[in-house]
């Protein structure tokens, strides 16, 4: 049986615990043994994005030691996957740890990428016919580059019609600390995203980033928009009957 580490992320632990459980079940469904290190912590992206590089290095070194066995590291978030796969390597470029982090980065997979490219999963969709749209979060799109895998999984569901947004690749305005530091700009950005969503004949918005979902769903609730939103791994788990 193959073994993997599962990295839950901060928002996964704090607000999306059920999503993490569904993500683990999706792996177990394929015969994977999932190892969860209870001492895992933040990947360091908030401090990194705020310019606290030395503090972020301590976090990266902590996880290098914590997740030291040569198992794939599976993350249900393109943001954290991008941080640990790409930004960790850049942080330690030219240092004595450079080669260790290059090797570490090769073990990082956003969950959709692992399900799609490594396991090549095939799903029997037991759900009713549904029309959905998809939001791509910035780090998953531009750093982790795992969006094609997420869409591949959705397109394998026989009863799901994926309707693309016109401005799918536009930021929703969350950006972690950005939404705190620039709330007016953040709100304007999320409203543009919602306008795009509202033009589509859909039943649900799907995304694979907890921060984006909290931001978009919260803004929609404030303006009385009743389009439901759902995390990709909750949606997949429901469609294959393990939720």
Secondary structure, 3 states (H helix, E strand, C coil): CCEEEEECCHHHHHCCHHHHHHHHHHHHHCCCEEECCCCCCCCCHHHHHCCCHHHHHHHHHHHHHHCCCCCEEEECCHHHHHHHHHHHHHHCCCCCCHHHHHHHHCCEEEHHHHHHHHCCCCCCCCCCCEEEEEECCHHHHHHHCCHHHHHHHHHCCCCEEECCCCCCCCCCCCCCCHHHHCHHHHHHHHHHHHHHHHCCCCCEEEECCHHHHHHHHHHHHHCCCCCEEEEHHHHHHHHCCCC
